Amino acid sequence: MGAPRRNRKKYEKPKDIWNLQRINSDNSLKDEFGLKNMKELWKVQSEISNLRANIRTLLSGVYTNPIVEQNIINRLVKYGISSESPTLDSLLDLKENAILERRLQSVVFRHGLARTMKQARQLITHGFIAINGKKVNRPGMLVSKEDEPGIGYYKPIKIELNKPEHAEESAASDSEANGAEAAATQEATTEQQAVAQEAQSS
């Protein structure tokens, strides 16, 4: 038997750990994308930091390798993190949202398979979500553009999904129309009662 492998951390904590502005910004991202804890966000931030470091090295001319450059671009395009034909300069502006949006949890919610981000995470961890018929239980898994159409339920489940915006607008317009019709009916009834009272008094 060899020596046991020592697992290394896949993230680095922020240097300004007690910066209130950074804390508020990270908390908003954590709530928006339904992350379990800050470690998940720090992993994404560390990945972006390493990516920027590699890109700066390529742009500086100290180390040039067309294969490495193309591999970086291909990976970001494959997972929908960047546009179809990005440049290294444009990739320096990459934000956390670009990667967080491609997590399985986010894609499940955006496709309308769950009502909230937290429910999307719960469905994934409990084995209700599949990609191309294969069950997956990792909410942080990055989904490629090729696999995205194959996302669906692994086993039957009944979820009352939120109504689309156009349905809410049509319902609101229907309620307004019904209210106007009721008001017109009430007004006509009032006029008829007034005419009847005048006829009786005369």
N, C-alpha and C positions, 0 to 999 in steps of 0.2 A: 504493500500500500504506500502510495505517495503521501506527501504532506497535504493536508486539506487546503482547498483553495480559499483564499481570503477575499471575501466580497468587499468591493470598494463602493463608496458612495457614488451615485450617478448624478449628483448635484452639488452645488456650492451655495451656502447661505449668503444673502446679501451682505456687503461690507457695512452698509449703513443700516444695521439691523433694527435700530431704535428710531429711525427717521419716520416721523408721523405721516408725512405726505406719501412716502413709499408704502407704508403700512395700509393707509386708506386706499391707495390705488390697487394694491395686491388683494385686499379684501373685496373690493368691488369685482375684480376679475374672478376671484374664488366663488363669489355668490352668483355671478352671471353665468358661469359655466358649470356650476354644481360640483366643484372639486371637493374631495374629501378633506384635504388638509393643505397646508402651505407647501409641503414637500412636492406635491404634484405640480404646483406652479413653478417652484424652484427648479425642477427638472427641465421644464420647458425653457425657462430663462437661461439655464446653463447650456442647453443645446443651442440656443440662439447665440449666446456669447461665444461658444466654441466655433460655430459657423462663421461668425463675423471675423474671428481671429484668423481662420483659414483663408477667408476671402481677402483680408488685408495683406496676408503674406503673399498671396498670388498676385495682387495688384501692385505690391511694392517691387516686384521683379527679382527679389532675393531668391525665390523658388518658383519656377514656372513649370507647370505640367498640364498640358491640354487635357490629358485623360482625367486628372483629378478635377479640373474645372468642369468638364462635361459631366462627370459623375455627380457633382454637387447640384448642377442645374437639373439633370435628369431626375434625381431623387425628389427635389422640390416640386417639379412639374408633375411627376407621377402621383404624388399625394395631394395635388391640388393646392399646395401651400403658396405657389407662385404662379404667374401667368405662363403662357405657352412658350414665350421666347424672352426670358429675362436676361439681364446683363448682371455682371458681378457688382457693378456700382449700385444697381437698384436693389440688390439683395441685402445691402448694408442697412437698408431702412426697414427690414423685416421686423414685425411686432409679434408679441405673444399671441394676439388674437388669431393670426394666420395659422398657427399650429393648433391652438385650442379648438378652432372651428373644425378641424379635420379629425379630432378624436371621435371614436365610435359613439361615445355618450352624446356629443353635440350633434352628430349626423342623425342619430336615431330621433332626437328631439326635433330637428329641423325637418325631417321627413314625416312628422306627424304621428309617429308610432308611440309617443308618450306625451302626457299633458305638461310635464315640467322636466327640467334638467335632472332633478333628483329622482323623479320616477324613471327616467331613462336609465340612470345608473342602476337603480334597483332591478329593473327588468333584465339588464345585461348580467349583473352578478348572480341573479337567480336562474339564469339559463333560458330566458324567454326570447332571446335575440339570436339570429343566425345570419351568416353571410354565405350566400350561394348554397343554402341548405346545411351548412356546417355551424354547429353551436359555438358561440364565442362568449367568454365571460370576463373580458378585460375592457373596462370602460375607457382606459387611456390608450387603447390601440389606435394607431393611425390608419385611416381608411383611404385606400387609393381610389382614384377616379374610376378605374376599371371595376373595382368591387362594389362601388357605391350603389349601383342599380340592384344588386343582389341582396340588399339588406331587407330583412323581414322577420316575422315571428317564427320561432323554432317550433313552438307548440301553441295550440289554441289558447287565447286569452281574451276576455271581454274587458275593454277599457272605453269609458265614455270620453271620447276625445273632444277637445275644444272646437267650437263652431268656427268656420272660416269667417274672415272679416266681412266678405260680401254678404254672407248669410245674416250676420248681425245687422248690417246696414239695411238689408231688405226687411228684416223683422222690425227694425225701428221705423222704416217708412210705412210698413203695414199698420203699426200701432198708431202712427200719426194720422193715417187715413181713416182708421176706425174711430179715432177720437174726434176728427172733424165731422165724420158722418153722424156720430152720436150727438154732437153739439147741434148740427143742423136739424136733426129729428126733434130734439128737445125744444129748439126755437119754434119749429112749426107747430108743435103741440101746444106751446104757450100761446101762440097767436090764435089757434082754434078755440082755446078756452076763453080768451078775451072776447072773441066774436060771439061766443055762446052766451057769455055773461051780459053783453050789451043787448042781445036779442031778448033775453029774459027780462031785463030792466025796462025795455021799451014796451 
